[in-house]
């Protein structure tokens, strides 16, 4: 698998996540036809710093902000999500199922 092509595919999907919605690493991997490569999606997002990619909208499969330590800049992952109306308690998205965006369903 060509990592640079895969990373670009990940970035294209992440750019499509609407404000106020989130998805998971695994949902992106599944959409890209690489089920089981959720960790690779995370690596792609870790490499996206400085690009116009809303990586803060990607969380783990149960809504935990697992990528928060990779956010630089002035605002944390939680702050960015809260600005979009997402409620977070104890590092986890409240009512995750209501804000979850599944690219396999949304991008037919």
LOLOGU-495673 format. One record per atom (N, C-alpha, C): chain; residue number from 1; atom name; x, y, z. Coordinates in Angstrom, 2 decimals. Layout:
BEGIN
unit,pos,site,px,py,pz
A,NUM,CA,X,Y,Z
...
% end
This chain:
BEGIN
unit,pos,site,px,py,pz
A,1,N,0.85,-1.18,0.00
A,1,CA,0.00,0.00,0.00
A,1,C,0.89,1.24,0.00
A,2,N,0.59,2.16,-0.87
A,2,CA,1.31,3.42,-0.96
A,2,C,0.80,4.35,0.14
A,3,N,1.67,4.61,1.15
A,3,CA,1.23,5.43,2.29
A,3,C,0.81,6.82,1.88
A,4,N,1.54,7.46,0.95
A,4,CA,1.19,8.83,0.60
A,4,C,-0.18,8.89,-0.07
A,5,N,-0.50,7.92,-0.91
A,5,CA,-1.81,7.87,-1.55
A,5,C,-2.90,7.59,-0.51
A,6,N,-2.63,6.65,0.40
A,6,CA,-3.59,6.33,1.46
A,6,C,-3.82,7.56,2.34
A,7,N,-2.75,8.23,2.73
A,7,CA,-2.88,9.42,3.56
A,7,C,-3.75,10.46,2.85
A,8,N,-3.54,10.68,1.56
A,8,CA,-4.33,11.66,0.81
A,8,C,-5.80,11.25,0.77
A,9,N,-6.05,9.95,0.62
A,9,CA,-7.44,9.46,0.64
A,9,C,-8.09,9.74,1.99
A,10,N,-7.35,9.51,3.06
A,10,CA,-7.85,9.81,4.41
A,10,C,-8.19,11.29,4.52
A,11,N,-7.28,12.14,4.08
A,11,CA,-7.49,13.59,4.18
A,11,C,-8.74,14.02,3.40
A,12,N,-8.96,13.42,2.23
A,12,CA,-10.14,13.77,1.44
A,12,C,-11.43,13.43,2.18
A,13,N,-11.45,12.28,2.83
A,13,CA,-12.65,11.89,3.60
A,13,C,-12.84,12.82,4.79
A,14,N,-11.78,13.09,5.52
A,14,CA,-11.87,13.93,6.72
A,14,C,-12.35,15.33,6.37
A,15,N,-11.94,15.84,5.24
A,15,CA,-12.40,17.17,4.82
A,15,C,-13.91,17.22,4.57
A,16,N,-14.52,16.07,4.37
A,16,CA,-15.96,16.01,4.09
A,16,C,-16.82,15.89,5.35
A,17,N,-16.20,15.67,6.50
A,17,CA,-16.98,15.55,7.74
A,17,C,-17.57,16.92,8.06
A,18,N,-18.89,17.00,8.16
A,18,CA,-19.51,18.30,8.44
A,18,C,-19.19,18.81,9.84
A,19,N,-19.13,20.12,10.02
A,19,CA,-18.98,20.68,11.36
A,19,C,-20.10,20.17,12.27
A,20,N,-19.75,19.88,13.50
A,20,CA,-20.73,19.38,14.46
A,20,C,-20.95,17.89,14.38
A,21,N,-20.18,17.21,13.56
A,21,CA,-20.26,15.76,13.41
A,21,C,-18.87,15.17,13.60
A,22,N,-18.81,13.90,13.94
A,22,CA,-17.53,13.21,14.10
A,22,C,-17.62,11.83,13.48
A,23,N,-16.48,11.26,13.20
A,23,CA,-16.41,9.88,12.74
A,23,C,-15.26,9.20,13.46
A,24,N,-15.05,7.94,13.15
A,24,CA,-13.99,7.19,13.82
A,24,C,-12.92,6.78,12.82
A,25,N,-11.76,6.45,13.36
A,25,CA,-10.64,5.97,12.54
A,25,C,-11.08,4.73,11.75
A,26,N,-11.77,3.83,12.43
A,26,CA,-12.22,2.60,11.80
A,26,C,-13.24,2.82,10.71
A,27,N,-14.14,3.79,10.90
A,27,CA,-15.15,4.08,9.88
A,27,C,-14.49,4.60,8.61
A,28,N,-13.46,5.40,8.77
A,28,CA,-12.72,5.90,7.59
A,28,C,-12.00,4.75,6.91
A,29,N,-11.34,3.90,7.68
A,29,CA,-10.63,2.75,7.11
A,29,C,-11.60,1.85,6.35
A,30,N,-12.75,1.59,6.95
A,30,CA,-13.77,0.75,6.30
A,30,C,-14.22,1.37,4.99
A,31,N,-14.50,2.66,5.00
A,31,CA,-14.94,3.36,3.79
A,31,C,-13.89,3.26,2.68
A,32,N,-12.62,3.34,3.05
A,32,CA,-11.54,3.29,2.07
A,32,C,-11.22,1.87,1.61
A,33,N,-11.95,0.90,2.15
A,33,CA,-11.73,-0.48,1.74
A,33,C,-10.54,-1.12,2.39
A,34,N,-10.12,-0.57,3.52
A,34,CA,-8.96,-1.09,4.23
A,34,C,-9.33,-1.39,5.68
A,35,N,-10.45,-2.09,5.84
A,35,CA,-10.92,-2.46,7.17
A,35,C,-9.75,-3.06,7.95
A,36,N,-9.63,-2.68,9.19
A,36,CA,-8.54,-3.18,10.02
A,36,C,-7.33,-2.25,10.03
A,37,N,-7.41,-1.15,9.29
A,37,CA,-6.27,-0.23,9.27
A,37,C,-6.59,1.10,9.95
A,38,N,-7.39,1.03,11.00
A,38,CA,-7.75,2.25,11.75
A,38,C,-6.51,2.95,12.29
A,39,N,-5.55,2.17,12.73
A,39,CA,-4.31,2.77,13.26
A,39,C,-3.59,3.55,12.18
A,40,N,-3.62,3.05,10.97
A,40,CA,-2.98,3.74,9.85
A,40,C,-3.69,5.07,9.56
A,41,N,-5.01,5.10,9.73
A,41,CA,-5.76,6.35,9.60
A,41,C,-5.25,7.35,10.64
A,42,N,-5.03,6.86,11.86
A,42,CA,-4.48,7.71,12.91
A,42,C,-3.11,8.26,12.54
A,43,N,-2.27,7.44,11.98
A,43,CA,-0.93,7.90,11.56
A,43,C,-1.05,8.98,10.50
A,44,N,-1.99,8.78,9.57
A,44,CA,-2.19,9.79,8.53
A,44,C,-2.58,11.12,9.16
A,45,N,-3.50,11.07,10.12
A,45,CA,-3.95,12.32,10.76
A,45,C,-2.84,12.95,11.60
A,46,N,-2.01,12.13,12.21
A,46,CA,-0.88,12.67,12.97
A,46,C,0.08,13.42,12.06
A,47,N,0.11,13.04,10.79
A,47,CA,1.00,13.68,9.82
A,47,C,0.36,14.89,9.15
A,48,N,-0.86,15.21,9.51
A,48,CA,-1.60,16.27,8.81
A,48,C,-1.44,17.65,9.44
A,49,N,-0.69,17.74,10.50
A,49,CA,-0.56,19.03,11.20
A,49,C,-0.10,20.12,10.23
A,50,N,-0.76,21.25,10.28
A,50,CA,-0.42,22.38,9.43
A,50,C,-1.20,22.41,8.13
A,51,N,-1.96,21.37,7.86
A,51,CA,-2.79,21.33,6.65
A,51,C,-4.23,21.67,7.04
A,52,N,-5.03,22.00,6.06
A,52,CA,-6.44,22.34,6.30
A,52,C,-7.28,21.07,6.40
A,53,N,-7.06,20.31,7.45
A,53,CA,-7.77,19.05,7.64
A,53,C,-8.38,19.07,9.04
A,54,N,-9.71,18.92,9.15
A,54,CA,-10.36,18.96,10.47
A,54,C,-10.19,17.63,11.23
A,55,N,-8.96,17.30,11.54
A,55,CA,-8.64,16.03,12.20
A,55,C,-9.30,15.92,13.58
A,56,N,-9.70,17.04,14.16
A,56,CA,-10.35,17.00,15.47
A,56,C,-11.70,16.28,15.41
A,57,N,-12.24,16.08,14.22
A,57,CA,-13.53,15.41,14.06
A,57,C,-13.41,13.89,13.97
A,58,N,-12.22,13.36,14.21
A,58,CA,-12.01,11.91,14.15
A,58,C,-11.61,11.42,15.55
A,59,N,-12.40,10.48,16.06
A,59,CA,-12.21,9.95,17.41
A,59,C,-12.19,8.42,17.35
A,60,N,-12.05,7.79,18.49
A,60,CA,-12.06,6.33,18.46
A,60,C,-13.50,5.81,18.35
A,61,N,-13.65,4.50,18.28
A,61,CA,-14.94,3.89,17.96
A,61,C,-16.02,4.08,19.01
A,62,N,-15.65,4.54,20.22
A,62,CA,-16.66,4.80,21.24
A,62,C,-16.75,6.28,21.61
A,63,N,-16.09,7.13,20.82
A,63,CA,-16.20,8.57,21.03
A,63,C,-15.19,9.18,21.97
A,64,N,-14.13,8.47,22.28
A,64,CA,-13.09,9.01,23.16
A,64,C,-12.10,9.82,22.31
A,65,N,-11.65,10.93,22.85
A,65,CA,-10.72,11.82,22.14
A,65,C,-9.29,11.27,22.24
A,66,N,-9.04,10.18,21.57
A,66,CA,-7.74,9.50,21.68
A,66,C,-6.61,10.24,20.99
A,67,N,-6.90,11.09,20.02
A,67,CA,-5.85,11.79,19.29
A,67,C,-5.51,13.15,19.85
A,68,N,-6.05,13.50,21.01
A,68,CA,-5.92,14.86,21.52
A,68,C,-4.49,15.30,21.78
A,69,N,-3.60,14.34,22.08
A,69,CA,-2.23,14.72,22.40
A,69,C,-1.44,15.19,21.19
A,70,N,-1.99,14.98,19.99
A,70,CA,-1.29,15.37,18.77
A,70,C,-1.69,16.75,18.27
A,71,N,-2.56,17.42,18.99
A,71,CA,-3.01,18.74,18.54
A,71,C,-2.09,19.81,19.06
A,72,N,-1.57,20.58,18.12
A,72,CA,-0.75,21.73,18.46
A,72,C,-1.60,22.97,18.27
A,73,N,-0.97,24.08,18.25
A,73,CA,-1.70,25.32,18.01
A,73,C,-2.35,25.86,19.27
A,74,N,-3.25,26.78,19.06
A,74,CA,-3.86,27.50,20.18
A,74,C,-5.05,26.80,20.80
A,75,N,-5.67,25.88,20.08
A,75,CA,-6.88,25.26,20.59
A,75,C,-6.72,23.75,20.65
A,76,N,-7.28,23.18,21.69
A,76,CA,-7.22,21.72,21.86
A,76,C,-8.32,21.06,21.03
A,77,N,-8.20,19.77,20.89
A,77,CA,-9.20,18.99,20.19
A,77,C,-10.58,19.20,20.82
A,78,N,-10.63,19.16,22.14
A,78,CA,-11.89,19.34,22.84
A,78,C,-12.48,20.72,22.57
A,79,N,-11.66,21.75,22.62
A,79,CA,-12.16,23.11,22.36
A,79,C,-12.73,23.24,20.95
A,80,N,-12.04,22.67,19.97
A,80,CA,-12.52,22.73,18.60
A,80,C,-13.87,22.03,18.45
A,81,N,-14.01,20.87,19.07
A,81,CA,-15.28,20.14,18.99
A,81,C,-16.39,20.89,19.72
A,82,N,-16.08,21.43,20.89
A,82,CA,-17.09,22.18,21.65
A,82,C,-17.55,23.42,20.90
A,83,N,-16.65,24.06,20.16
A,83,CA,-17.04,25.22,19.35
A,83,C,-18.04,24.83,18.26
A,84,N,-18.04,23.56,17.89
A,84,CA,-18.97,23.06,16.87
A,84,C,-20.25,22.49,17.50
A,85,N,-20.38,22.63,18.81
A,85,CA,-21.60,22.22,19.49
A,85,C,-21.58,20.81,20.04
A,86,N,-20.45,20.15,20.00
A,86,CA,-20.34,18.78,20.51
A,86,C,-20.05,18.83,22.00
A,87,N,-20.79,18.06,22.76
A,87,CA,-20.65,18.03,24.22
A,87,C,-19.69,16.90,24.60
A,88,N,-18.71,17.24,25.42
A,88,CA,-17.70,16.27,25.84
A,88,C,-17.65,16.24,27.35
A,89,N,-17.66,15.04,27.88
A,89,CA,-17.56,14.86,29.33
A,89,C,-16.54,13.75,29.59
A,90,N,-15.59,14.04,30.47
A,90,CA,-14.55,13.07,30.81
A,90,C,-13.87,12.52,29.58
A,91,N,-13.51,13.41,28.65
A,91,CA,-12.73,13.05,27.47
A,91,C,-13.50,12.19,26.46
A,92,N,-14.83,12.15,26.58
A,92,CA,-15.64,11.33,25.68
A,92,C,-16.84,12.14,25.19
A,93,N,-17.19,11.94,23.93
A,93,CA,-18.32,12.65,23.33
A,93,C,-19.63,12.12,23.89
A,94,N,-20.46,13.02,24.39
A,94,CA,-21.79,12.68,24.86
A,94,C,-22.70,12.45,23.66
A,95,N,-23.61,11.51,23.77
A,95,CA,-24.56,11.19,22.70
A,95,C,-23.83,10.97,21.37
A,96,N,-22.79,10.17,21.46
A,96,CA,-21.92,9.89,20.32
A,96,C,-22.71,9.42,19.10
A,97,N,-23.67,8.56,19.31
A,97,CA,-24.45,8.01,18.19
A,97,C,-25.23,9.10,17.44
A,98,N,-25.54,10.20,18.09
A,98,CA,-26.30,11.27,17.44
A,98,C,-25.43,12.19,16.59
A,99,N,-24.13,12.25,16.87
A,99,CA,-23.23,13.11,16.10
A,99,C,-22.30,12.31,15.20
A,100,N,-22.42,10.99,15.25
A,100,CA,-21.54,10.14,14.45
A,100,C,-21.90,10.24,12.96
A,101,N,-20.89,10.43,12.15
A,101,CA,-21.02,10.55,10.70
A,101,C,-20.29,9.36,10.08
A,102,N,-21.02,8.51,9.40
A,102,CA,-20.45,7.30,8.80
A,102,C,-20.22,7.53,7.31
A,103,N,-18.97,7.63,6.88
A,103,CA,-18.72,7.90,5.47
A,103,C,-19.28,6.83,4.55
A,104,N,-19.39,5.59,5.00
A,104,CA,-19.93,4.54,4.16
A,104,C,-21.41,4.74,3.85
A,105,N,-22.09,5.46,4.72
A,105,CA,-23.52,5.76,4.50
A,105,C,-23.71,7.13,3.86
A,106,N,-22.88,8.08,4.27
A,106,CA,-23.04,9.46,3.82
A,106,C,-22.45,9.72,2.44
A,107,N,-21.45,8.97,2.06
A,107,CA,-20.76,9.18,0.80
A,107,C,-21.03,8.01,-0.16
A,108,N,-22.24,7.84,-0.52
A,108,CA,-22.63,6.72,-1.38
A,108,C,-22.14,6.88,-2.78
% end
